[in-house]
Amino acid sequence: MKHKILFIGGSLNQTTMMHQISQYFTDCACYFTPFYSEGFIGYLAQKGILDFTILGGRFRAQTEQYFTRNNITVDYKGRNQNYDLVFTCQDVIIPQNVRGKKLVLVQEGMTEPENFIYHLTKSFSLPRWLAGTSTTGLSHAYDLFFVASDGYRDLFISKGVNDSKIRVTGIPNFDNAAQFLENDFPLRNYVLAATSDRRETMNFENRKKFLQKVLTIAEGRQIIFKLHPNENWERATREITEYVPGALVYSDISINPLIANCDVLVTKYSSVVYIGMALGKEVYSDFSLDILQKLTPVQNGGNSAKEIAKIARQTLLNSSN
């Protein structure tokens, strides 16, 4: 009988990571689901109140469209099978029906900084979702945790993650930046600004200040803005047009070719900064560049998904026989 594996999606980045890993389990029965939760959080998501998160809105729509385009077998909320193994890209919320299963956590990208809410959450054992991805790994509910680099391994251990569960493999989507150098995006030698969705996720952002920073860095060079997938595109475009006239604005395209062709990359808190770092671009971020250099994901030619699948199979799946 085939082993049954559930892959929990989320954002398009998380979902494509899961899909890549699943392709090394062709001898298993693989099922996928958009990210989900039960109880009060699940109720809020069902009512559309959490559409700014991976529980709904544009994130979920993109994931469901991806499932359809790729003919992926969906088991919504993992309700219909008894799974031997479960993969997820975040543990801020662990659905109740996968607790007790063999669980694999894969780092999705950059984690948010450890701010006041993070320390408050840890000190008083508050729900981890209050502090967002800064609490990644702190559920301790998984059997294995695959991370992007030695720098991230050290960071997670410093937060209290059990080092015996961590494996440094690199992570899909961030382990082969060189592949993006071959692209058909026609422009070169510009300043690229990657905007954030902090306002959409109930965080503060001074967008005017960010736009002014980009203008200062550009020093008259061509500026291109790539809007965050979860951002209010209409509002963001209107602001850019007002404060940075002459800038080009892109929304619904991949940012990776744009990074490959730019001279300078400007971000706030975004995982895309690691593509720029890996390609040796001049990078500006709200994180220290010294820290980013240590955290930059392993570049292994795109082999992270294969390595993750191999270790998970040997350590967890085969041990269930």
C-alpha contacts under 8 A as a table, 3 or more apart, distances in Angstrom:
res1	aa1	res2	aa2	distance
2	K	27	D	6.97
2	K	28	C	5.18
2	K	29	A	6.10
3	H	28	C	5.07
3	H	29	A	6.08
3	H	83	Y	7.58
3	H	84	D	6.10
3	H	317	L	7.92
4	K	28	C	5.99
4	K	29	A	4.77
4	K	30	C	5.99
4	K	31	Y	7.66
4	K	81	Q	7.60
4	K	82	N	7.20
4	K	83	Y	4.99
4	K	84	D	5.42
4	K	85	L	6.77
5	I	28	C	7.08
5	I	29	A	6.23
5	I	30	C	4.92
5	I	31	Y	6.22
5	I	83	Y	5.54
5	I	84	D	5.96
5	I	85	L	4.88
5	I	86	V	5.65
5	I	87	F	7.69
6	L	30	C	6.05
6	L	31	Y	4.95
6	L	32	F	5.67
6	L	33	T	7.59
6	L	78	G	6.86
6	L	83	Y	6.51
6	L	85	L	6.46
6	L	86	V	4.72
6	L	87	F	6.24
7	F	18	M	6.02
7	F	19	H	7.79
7	F	22	S	7.70
7	F	30	C	7.38
7	F	31	Y	6.19
7	F	32	F	4.77
7	F	33	T	6.54
7	F	86	V	5.94
7	F	87	F	4.83
7	F	88	T	6.18
8	I	15	T	7.36
8	I	18	M	7.28
8	I	32	F	5.86
8	I	33	T	5.16
8	I	34	P	5.95
8	I	35	F	5.70
8	I	86	V	7.59
8	I	87	F	6.14
8	I	88	T	5.01
8	I	89	C	7.39
9	G	12	L	7.67
9	G	14	Q	5.66
9	G	15	T	4.23
9	G	16	T	7.93
9	G	18	M	6.69
9	G	32	F	7.02
9	G	33	T	5.96
9	G	34	P	4.76
9	G	35	F	5.27
9	G	63	T	7.09
9	G	88	T	6.91
9	G	89	C	7.34
10	G	13	N	7.75
10	G	14	Q	5.55
10	G	15	T	5.74
10	G	34	P	5.56
10	G	35	F	4.80
10	G	54	I	5.12
10	G	55	L	7.18
10	G	59	F	6.62
10	G	60	R	6.53
10	G	63	T	6.72
10	G	89	C	7.89
11	S	14	Q	5.16
11	S	15	T	6.10
11	S	54	I	5.72
11	S	59	F	4.97
11	S	60	R	6.84
11	S	62	Q	7.51
11	S	63	T	6.56
12	L	15	T	4.99
12	L	16	T	6.01
12	L	59	F	6.69
12	L	62	Q	6.22
12	L	63	T	5.54
12	L	66	Y	7.84
13	N	16	T	5.42
13	N	17	M	6.29
13	N	108	E	7.43
13	N	173	N	7.51
14	Q	17	M	5.14
14	Q	18	M	6.34
14	Q	89	C	5.94
14	Q	108	E	6.02
15	T	18	M	5.13
15	T	19	H	6.22
15	T	63	T	6.47
16	T	19	H	4.93
16	T	20	Q	6.18
16	T	173	N	7.95
17	M	20	Q	5.28
17	M	21	I	6.47
17	M	108	E	7.91
17	M	171	I	7.85
17	M	172	P	5.40
17	M	173	N	6.69
17	M	305	A	7.56
18	M	21	I	5.25
18	M	22	S	6.20
18	M	87	F	7.30
18	M	88	T	7.48
18	M	89	C	7.75
19	H	22	S	5.06
19	H	23	Q	6.54
20	Q	23	Q	5.49
20	Q	24	Y	7.68
20	Q	172	P	7.26
20	Q	305	A	5.92
21	I	24	Y	5.88
21	I	25	F	7.60
21	I	305	A	4.63
21	I	306	K	6.47
21	I	308	I	7.06
21	I	309	A	5.92
22	S	25	F	5.32
22	S	26	T	7.36
22	S	30	C	6.88
22	S	309	A	7.62
23	Q	26	T	5.99
24	Y	305	A	7.82
24	Y	306	K	6.28
24	Y	309	A	6.16
24	Y	310	K	7.93
25	F	28	C	5.38
25	F	29	A	7.95
25	F	30	C	7.50
25	F	309	A	7.33
26	T	29	A	7.55
26	T	30	C	8.00
30	C	73	T	7.33
31	Y	72	I	7.50
31	Y	73	T	5.32
31	Y	74	V	5.46
31	Y	75	D	5.88
31	Y	78	G	7.96
32	F	72	I	7.12
32	F	73	T	6.18
32	F	74	V	4.71
32	F	75	D	5.83
32	F	76	Y	7.36
32	F	78	G	7.71
33	T	36	Y	7.99
33	T	74	V	5.58
33	T	75	D	5.64
33	T	76	Y	4.94
33	T	77	K	5.84
33	T	78	G	6.64
34	P	55	L	7.71
34	P	60	R	6.42
34	P	63	T	6.62
34	P	64	E	7.10
34	P	76	Y	6.97
34	P	77	K	7.34
35	F	54	I	6.49
35	F	55	L	5.73
35	F	60	R	7.69
35	F	77	K	7.58
36	Y	42	G	6.93
36	Y	55	L	5.80
36	Y	77	K	6.20
36	Y	95	P	6.90
37	S	41	I	6.21
37	S	42	G	4.73
37	S	55	L	7.72
37	S	93	I	7.21
37	S	94	I	7.48
37	S	95	P	5.25
37	S	96	Q	7.78
38	E	41	I	6.14
38	E	42	G	4.27
38	E	43	Y	7.12
38	E	95	P	6.60
38	E	96	Q	7.20
39	G	42	G	5.20
39	G	43	Y	6.19
40	F	43	Y	4.98
40	F	44	L	6.28
41	I	44	L	5.16
41	I	45	A	6.23
42	G	45	A	5.04
42	G	46	Q	6.13
43	Y	46	Q	5.06
43	Y	47	K	6.37
44	L	47	K	5.17
44	L	48	G	6.46
44	L	49	I	5.37
44	L	50	L	6.21
45	A	48	G	5.13
45	A	49	I	5.73
45	A	50	L	4.93
45	A	51	D	6.82
45	A	55	L	6.02
45	A	56	G	6.41
46	Q	49	I	7.62
47	K	50	L	7.88
48	G	51	D	5.31
48	G	56	G	6.86
48	G	57	G	7.46
49	I	52	F	7.91
50	L	53	T	5.61
50	L	55	L	6.41
50	L	56	G	6.27
50	L	57	G	7.65
51	D	54	I	7.32
51	D	55	L	6.47
51	D	56	G	4.29
51	D	57	G	4.03
51	D	58	R	7.31
52	F	55	L	7.93
52	F	56	G	6.88
52	F	57	G	6.09
52	F	58	R	7.75
52	F	200	E	6.07
52	F	201	T	5.73
52	F	230	N	7.42
53	T	56	G	6.05
53	T	57	G	7.14
53	T	59	F	7.07
53	T	201	T	7.01
54	I	57	G	7.41
54	I	59	F	5.24
54	I	60	R	6.10
55	L	59	F	7.49
55	L	60	R	6.47
56	G	59	F	6.10
56	G	60	R	4.84
56	G	61	A	7.32
57	G	60	R	5.66
57	G	61	A	6.30
58	R	61	A	4.98
58	R	62	Q	6.04
58	R	229	P	7.84
58	R	230	N	6.33
59	F	62	Q	5.40
59	F	63	T	6.36
59	F	230	N	7.00
60	R	63	T	5.05
60	R	64	E	6.14
61	A	64	E	5.22
61	A	65	Q	6.14
62	Q	65	Q	5.10
62	Q	66	Y	6.13
63	T	66	Y	4.99
63	T	67	F	6.27
64	E	67	F	5.01
64	E	68	T	6.34
65	Q	68	T	5.12
65	Q	69	R	6.18
66	Y	69	R	5.14
66	Y	70	N	6.15
67	F	70	N	5.38
67	F	71	N	5.98
67	F	72	I	4.96
67	F	73	T	7.59
67	F	74	V	7.60
68	T	71	N	5.20
68	T	72	I	6.48
69	R	72	I	7.92
75	D	78	G	5.09
75	D	79	R	6.53
75	D	80	N	6.43
75	D	81	Q	7.91
76	Y	79	R	6.47
78	G	81	Q	6.57
78	G	97	N	7.79
83	Y	86	V	6.90
83	Y	101	K	7.33
84	D	101	K	6.90
84	D	102	K	6.61
84	D	317	L	7.09
84	D	320	S	7.76
85	L	101	K	6.45
85	L	102	K	4.98
85	L	103	L	6.02
85	L	104	V	7.65
85	L	316	L	7.68
85	L	317	L	6.85
86	V	98	V	7.22
86	V	101	K	6.97
86	V	102	K	6.25
86	V	103	L	4.88
86	V	104	V	6.11
87	F	103	L	6.01
87	F	104	V	4.76
87	F	105	L	6.10
87	F	106	V	7.45
88	T	91	D	7.38
88	T	103	L	7.73
88	T	104	V	6.32
88	T	105	L	5.21
88	T	106	V	6.29
89	C	105	L	5.59
89	C	106	V	4.76
89	C	107	Q	5.74
89	C	108	E	5.40
90	Q	93	I	7.35
90	Q	105	L	6.45
90	Q	106	V	7.08
90	Q	107	Q	6.95
90	Q	108	E	7.03
90	Q	133	T	7.82
90	Q	136	T	6.56
90	Q	137	G	7.86
91	D	94	I	5.49
91	D	105	L	7.16
91	D	136	T	6.14
91	D	137	G	6.42
91	D	138	L	7.61
91	D	139	S	6.13
91	D	141	A	7.94
92	V	128	R	5.41
92	V	129	W	5.23
92	V	132	G	6.85
92	V	133	T	6.86
92	V	135	T	6.65
92	V	136	T	6.21
92	V	137	G	7.91
92	V	138	L	7.85
92	V	139	S	6.98
93	I	128	R	7.35
93	I	129	W	6.69
94	I	98	V	7.30
94	I	99	R	7.04
94	I	139	S	7.89
94	I	141	A	7.88
95	P	98	V	5.85
95	P	99	R	6.85
96	Q	99	R	5.39
98	V	101	K	5.36
98	V	103	L	7.61
99	R	103	L	7.90
99	R	141	A	7.16
100	G	103	L	7.96
102	K	142	Y	7.11
102	K	143	D	6.32
102	K	316	L	6.86
103	L	141	A	7.39
103	L	142	Y	4.70
103	L	143	D	5.48
103	L	144	L	7.02
104	V	142	Y	5.60
104	V	143	D	5.92
104	V	144	L	5.06
104	V	145	F	6.10
104	V	146	F	7.82
104	V	312	A	7.51
105	L	137	G	7.89
105	L	142	Y	6.29
105	L	143	D	7.91
105	L	144	L	6.21
105	L	145	F	4.71
105	L	146	F	6.30
106	V	145	F	5.80
106	V	146	F	4.82
106	V	147	V	6.41
106	V	171	I	7.42
107	Q	136	T	8.00
107	Q	145	F	7.40
107	Q	146	F	6.13
107	Q	147	V	5.22
107	Q	148	A	6.75
107	Q	171	I	6.89
108	E	171	I	7.43
109	G	148	A	7.63
109	G	171	I	7.89
109	G	174	F	7.96
109	G	271	S	5.36
110	M	269	Y	7.61
110	M	270	S	6.45
110	M	271	S	4.72
111	T	133	T	5.13
111	T	134	S	5.31
111	T	136	T	7.29
112	E	132	G	7.03
112	E	133	T	5.45
112	E	134	S	4.64
112	E	269	Y	7.09
113	P	134	S	5.85
114	E	117	I	7.72
114	E	118	Y	5.35
114	E	119	H	6.97
114	E	134	S	5.82
115	N	118	Y	5.26
115	N	119	H	6.59
116	F	119	H	5.31
116	F	120	L	6.11
117	I	120	L	4.97
117	I	121	T	5.94
117	I	130	L	7.16
117	I	131	A	5.59
118	Y	121	T	5.13
118	Y	122	K	6.29
118	Y	130	L	7.83
118	Y	131	A	4.97
118	Y	134	S	6.63
118	Y	135	T	7.05
119	H	122	K	5.16
119	H	123	S	5.98
120	L	123	S	5.16
120	L	124	F	6.10
120	L	126	L	7.58
121	T	124	F	5.58
121	T	125	S	5.50
121	T	126	L	4.62
121	T	127	P	6.79
121	T	128	R	6.51
121	T	130	L	7.16
121	T	131	A	6.72
122	K	125	S	5.19
122	K	126	L	6.76
123	S	126	L	7.91
125	S	128	R	7.92
126	L	130	L	7.52
127	P	130	L	5.94
128	R	131	A	5.74
128	R	132	G	6.71
128	R	135	T	6.10
128	R	138	L	7.97
129	W	132	G	4.89
129	W	133	T	7.65
129	W	135	T	7.82
131	A	134	S	6.07
131	A	135	T	6.40
132	G	135	T	6.31
132	G	136	T	7.84
133	T	136	T	5.11
135	T	138	L	5.55
136	T	139	S	7.58
137	G	140	H	6.22
137	G	145	F	7.54
137	G	156	F	7.04
137	G	161	V	6.12
138	L	159	K	7.82
138	L	160	G	7.12
138	L	161	V	6.22
139	S	142	Y	7.62
140	H	161	V	7.11
140	H	162	N	7.71
142	Y	145	F	6.99
143	D	165	K	6.29
144	L	165	K	4.80
144	L	166	I	6.09
144	L	167	R	7.30
144	L	312	A	7.59
145	F	165	K	5.74
145	F	166	I	4.75
145	F	167	R	6.17
146	F	166	I	5.87
146	F	167	R	4.90
146	F	168	V	5.92
146	F	169	T	6.33
146	F	170	G	7.59
146	F	171	I	7.53
146	F	308	I	7.00
147	V	152	Y	6.58
147	V	153	R	6.53
147	V	166	I	6.98
147	V	167	R	6.24
147	V	168	V	5.08
147	V	169	T	6.23
147	V	170	G	6.01
147	V	171	I	6.54
148	A	152	Y	6.38
148	A	153	R	7.82
148	A	168	V	6.13
148	A	169	T	6.26
148	A	170	G	3.99
148	A	171	I	5.17
148	A	295	L	7.60
148	A	296	T	7.35
148	A	297	P	4.56
148	A	298	V	6.11
149	S	152	Y	5.25
149	S	153	R	6.30
149	S	168	V	5.66
149	S	169	T	7.13
149	S	170	G	5.91
149	S	294	K	7.93
149	S	295	L	6.05
149	S	296	T	6.56
149	S	297	P	4.97
149	S	298	V	5.48
150	D	153	R	4.87
150	D	154	D	6.28
150	D	168	V	6.38
150	D	294	K	7.66
150	D	295	L	7.21
151	G	154	D	5.27
151	G	155	L	6.28
151	G	294	K	5.01
151	G	295	L	4.54
151	G	296	T	7.60
152	Y	155	L	4.82
152	Y	156	F	6.05
152	Y	294	K	7.89
152	Y	295	L	5.45
153	R	156	F	5.35
153	R	157	I	6.21
153	R	163	D	7.79
153	R	166	I	6.96
153	R	167	R	7.95
153	R	168	V	6.96
154	D	157	I	5.15
154	D	158	S	6.15
155	L	158	S	5.15
155	L	159	K	6.57
156	F	159	K	5.15
156	F	160	G	6.61
156	F	161	V	5.52
157	I	160	G	5.14
157	I	161	V	4.72
157	I	162	N	6.48
157	I	163	D	5.98
158	S	161	V	7.28
162	N	165	K	5.79
162	N	166	I	7.18
163	D	166	I	5.28
169	T	298	V	7.27
169	T	304	S	5.65
169	T	307	E	6.58
169	T	308	I	6.73
170	G	174	F	7.53
170	G	175	D	5.94
170	G	297	P	5.61
170	G	298	V	4.81
170	G	299	Q	7.02
170	G	300	N	7.42
170	G	304	S	5.26
171	I	174	F	5.91
171	I	175	D	5.93
171	I	297	P	7.03
171	I	298	V	7.72
171	I	304	S	5.28
171	I	305	A	6.89
172	P	175	D	5.88
172	P	302	G	6.74
172	P	303	N	7.76
172	P	304	S	5.56
172	P	305	A	5.69
173	N	176	N	7.19
173	N	302	G	7.72
174	F	177	A	6.37
174	F	274	Y	7.22
174	F	275	I	6.60
174	F	297	P	6.38
174	F	298	V	7.96
174	F	299	Q	7.51
175	D	297	P	6.28
175	D	298	V	5.78
175	D	299	Q	4.39
175	D	300	N	5.70
175	D	301	G	6.25
175	D	302	G	5.19
175	D	303	N	7.39
175	D	304	S	6.74
176	N	179	Q	5.94
176	N	299	Q	5.44
176	N	300	N	6.33
176	N	301	G	4.74
176	N	302	G	4.92
177	A	180	F	5.86
177	A	181	L	7.77
177	A	275	I	5.58
177	A	278	A	6.30
177	A	279	L	6.52
177	A	299	Q	7.30
178	A	181	L	5.63
178	A	278	A	7.99
178	A	279	L	6.77
179	Q	182	E	6.28
180	F	183	N	6.25
180	F	256	N	6.14
180	F	257	P	5.46
180	F	260	A	5.89
181	L	257	P	6.83
181	L	260	A	5.24
181	L	261	N	7.19
182	E	257	P	7.93
183	N	257	P	6.00
184	D	257	P	7.88
185	F	257	P	6.43
185	F	258	L	7.01
185	F	261	N	7.79
187	L	190	Y	7.72
187	L	261	N	6.96
188	R	261	N	5.01
188	R	262	C	5.80
188	R	263	D	7.74
189	N	222	Q	7.94
189	N	261	N	6.47
189	N	262	C	5.01
189	N	263	D	4.99
190	Y	221	R	6.32
190	Y	222	Q	5.04
190	Y	223	I	5.81
190	Y	224	I	6.97
190	Y	261	N	7.73
190	Y	262	C	5.01
190	Y	263	D	5.60
190	Y	264	V	6.79
191	V	218	A	6.07
191	V	221	R	6.83
191	V	222	Q	6.20
191	V	223	I	4.83
191	V	224	I	6.18
191	V	262	C	5.96
191	V	263	D	5.99
191	V	264	V	4.74
191	V	265	L	6.10
191	V	266	V	7.56
192	L	223	I	5.96
192	L	224	I	4.86
192	L	225	F	5.84
192	L	226	K	7.30
192	L	258	L	7.33
192	L	259	I	7.00
192	L	262	C	6.17
192	L	263	D	7.79
192	L	264	V	6.03
192	L	265	L	4.90
192	L	266	V	6.16
193	A	214	V	6.94
193	A	223	I	7.41
193	A	224	I	6.20
193	A	225	F	4.77
193	A	226	K	6.25
193	A	265	L	5.91
193	A	266	V	4.65
193	A	267	T	6.06
194	A	225	F	5.97
194	A	226	K	5.01
194	A	227	L	6.17
194	A	228	H	6.97
194	A	265	L	7.50
194	A	266	V	6.22
194	A	267	T	5.17
194	A	268	K	7.79
194	A	270	S	7.93
195	T	225	F	7.14
195	T	226	K	6.42
195	T	227	L	5.21
195	T	228	H	5.55
195	T	267	T	6.52
195	T	268	K	7.33
196	S	199	R	7.95
196	S	227	L	7.22
196	S	228	H	5.39
196	S	231	E	7.02
196	S	267	T	7.85
196	S	268	K	6.93
196	S	269	Y	7.35
196	S	270	S	7.26
197	D	200	E	5.18
197	D	201	T	6.35
197	D	228	H	6.03
197	D	229	P	7.93
197	D	230	N	5.91
197	D	231	E	4.91
198	R	201	T	5.13
198	R	202	M	6.40
198	R	203	N	4.92
198	R	204	F	6.39
198	R	205	E	6.32
199	R	202	M	5.23
199	R	203	N	5.14
199	R	204	F	5.85
199	R	205	E	6.24
200	E	203	N	7.34
200	E	230	N	7.32
200	E	231	E	6.32
200	E	232	N	7.43
206	N	209	K	5.42
206	N	210	F	6.53
207	R	210	F	5.01
207	R	211	L	6.22
208	K	211	L	5.15
208	K	212	Q	6.22
208	K	239	E	7.85
208	K	243	Y	7.53
209	K	212	Q	5.12
209	K	213	K	6.17
210	F	213	K	5.03
210	F	214	V	6.35
211	L	214	V	5.12
211	L	215	L	6.33
211	L	240	I	7.25
211	L	243	Y	6.92
211	L	244	V	7.05
212	Q	215	L	5.05
212	Q	216	T	6.27
212	Q	243	Y	7.62
213	K	216	T	5.15
213	K	217	I	6.27
214	V	217	I	5.17
214	V	218	A	6.08
214	V	266	V	6.96
215	L	218	A	5.16
215	L	219	E	6.52
215	L	220	G	7.59
215	L	244	V	7.13
216	T	219	E	5.61
218	A	221	R	5.09
218	A	222	Q	7.25
218	A	223	I	6.89
222	Q	247	A	6.86
223	I	246	G	7.85
223	I	247	A	5.05
223	I	248	L	6.49
224	I	247	A	5.63
224	I	248	L	4.73
224	I	249	V	5.89
224	I	250	Y	7.62
225	F	247	A	7.13
225	F	248	L	6.13
225	F	249	V	4.78
225	F	250	Y	6.20
226	K	249	V	6.06
226	K	250	Y	4.93
226	K	251	S	5.78
226	K	255	I	6.69
227	L	231	E	6.76
227	L	233	W	6.82
227	L	236	A	7.54
227	L	249	V	7.34
227	L	250	Y	6.28
227	L	251	S	4.95
228	H	231	E	5.20
228	H	251	S	7.11
229	P	251	S	6.99
229	P	252	D	7.05
231	E	236	A	7.58
232	N	235	R	5.61
232	N	236	A	6.20
233	W	236	A	5.09
233	W	237	T	5.96
233	W	251	S	7.06
234	E	237	T	5.31
234	E	238	R	6.23
235	R	238	R	5.15
235	R	239	E	6.30
236	A	239	E	5.18
236	A	240	I	6.23
237	T	240	I	5.12
237	T	241	T	6.06
237	T	249	V	6.90
238	R	241	T	5.20
238	R	242	E	6.32
239	E	242	E	5.17
239	E	243	Y	6.23
240	I	243	Y	5.32
240	I	244	V	5.19
240	I	245	P	7.01
240	I	247	A	7.42
241	T	244	V	5.58
241	T	245	P	5.05
241	T	246	G	7.44
241	T	247	A	7.31
242	E	245	P	6.20
244	V	247	A	5.89
250	Y	253	I	6.87
254	S	257	P	6.88
254	S	258	L	7.70
255	I	258	L	5.21
255	I	259	I	6.30
256	N	259	I	5.12
256	N	260	A	6.24
256	N	272	V	7.86
256	N	275	I	7.41
257	P	260	A	4.94
257	P	261	N	6.31
258	L	261	N	5.36
258	L	262	C	6.22
259	I	262	C	5.30
259	I	265	L	6.92
259	I	275	I	7.25
259	I	276	G	6.22
260	A	276	G	7.39
260	A	279	L	7.20
262	C	265	L	6.94
262	C	281	K	7.67
263	D	281	K	6.11
263	D	282	E	6.50
264	V	281	K	5.93
264	V	282	E	4.76
264	V	283	V	5.89
264	V	284	Y	7.89
265	L	273	V	7.40
265	L	276	G	6.66
265	L	281	K	6.85
265	L	282	E	6.26
265	L	283	V	4.89
265	L	284	Y	6.26
266	V	283	V	5.96
266	V	284	Y	4.70
266	V	285	S	6.13
267	T	270	S	6.33
267	T	273	V	6.72
267	T	283	V	7.93
267	T	284	Y	6.15
267	T	285	S	4.96
267	T	286	D	7.25
268	K	284	Y	7.95
268	K	285	S	5.02
268	K	286	D	4.98
268	K	287	F	7.56
269	Y	285	S	6.90
269	Y	286	D	6.37
269	Y	287	F	7.19
270	S	273	V	5.96
271	S	274	Y	5.87
271	S	275	I	7.87
272	V	275	I	5.43
272	V	276	G	6.92
273	V	276	G	5.15
273	V	277	M	6.21
273	V	283	V	7.26
273	V	285	S	7.57
274	Y	277	M	4.85
274	Y	278	A	5.98
274	Y	292	L	7.64
274	Y	296	T	5.57
274	Y	297	P	6.98
275	I	278	A	5.18
275	I	279	L	6.23
276	G	279	L	5.16
276	G	280	G	6.21
276	G	281	K	5.13
276	G	282	E	7.56
276	G	283	V	6.71
277	M	280	G	5.14
277	M	281	K	5.89
277	M	282	E	7.78
277	M	283	V	6.92
277	M	292	L	7.96
277	M	293	Q	7.19
277	M	296	T	7.02
278	A	281	K	7.75
278	A	296	T	7.09
278	A	299	Q	7.64
283	V	289	L	7.90
284	Y	289	L	7.76
285	S	288	S	7.12
285	S	289	L	7.35
287	F	291	I	7.18
287	F	292	L	6.87
288	S	291	I	5.27
288	S	292	L	6.28
289	L	292	L	4.86
289	L	293	Q	6.03
290	D	293	Q	5.21
290	D	294	K	6.64
291	I	294	K	5.25
291	I	295	L	6.28
292	L	295	L	4.95
292	L	296	T	5.85
293	Q	296	T	5.39
299	Q	302	G	7.34
300	N	303	N	5.76
300	N	304	S	7.09
302	G	305	A	7.43
303	N	306	K	5.39
303	N	307	E	6.27
304	S	307	E	5.11
304	S	308	I	6.01
305	A	308	I	5.14
305	A	309	A	6.14
306	K	309	A	5.22
306	K	310	K	6.11
307	E	310	K	5.01
307	E	311	I	6.21
308	I	311	I	5.39
308	I	312	A	6.06
309	A	312	A	5.18
309	A	313	R	5.94
310	K	313	R	5.24
310	K	314	Q	6.22
311	I	314	Q	5.18
311	I	315	T	5.84
312	A	315	T	5.25
312	A	316	L	5.45
312	A	317	L	6.58
313	R	316	L	5.61
313	R	317	L	4.62
313	R	318	N	5.83
314	Q	317	L	6.27
314	Q	318	N	5.44
314	Q	319	S	7.13
315	T	318	N	6.63
315	T	319	S	6.31
316	L	319	S	5.28
316	L	320	S	6.61
317	L	320	S	5.45
317	L	321	N	7.45
318	N	321	N	5.63
